Amino acid sequence: MNYYVYLVPLTNIPQTFTVDLAGTTYTLTVWWNDMAQSWYLSIADQAQNPLACGIPFVTGTDLLAQLEYLGIQGSLYVYTNGQPFAVPTLDNLGTNSNLYFETTVPNNGG
């Protein structure tokens, strides 16, 4: 079985954008929580219906592991360059810390 890993493009500012994950378009919202000193993710479908809200960026684990019922055909992981289990900071998201989507479904663009 082949696995494909895609970088989900992020910057270190709160953002909402659409992304194709294994052939389905989702809206991702990423924001920083000052009190928790952590980034969070919410996922909505193409019609903007919330599917999962407030998922903390926990490194080294599949962010979608407990959300199999959503039917997203893959996994989301957060890693920090050189320190794969270091939590992303306010300043390093999208540069040294990144979000990756791993799937067995090839992207249309290869």
Secondary structure, DSSP 8 states (H G I E B T S, - for coil): ---EEEEE---SS-EEEEEEETTEEEEEEEEEETTTTEEEEEEE-TT--EEEEEEE--TTS-TTGGGGGG--SSEEEEEETT-TTS---TTTBTTTEEEEEEESS--TT-
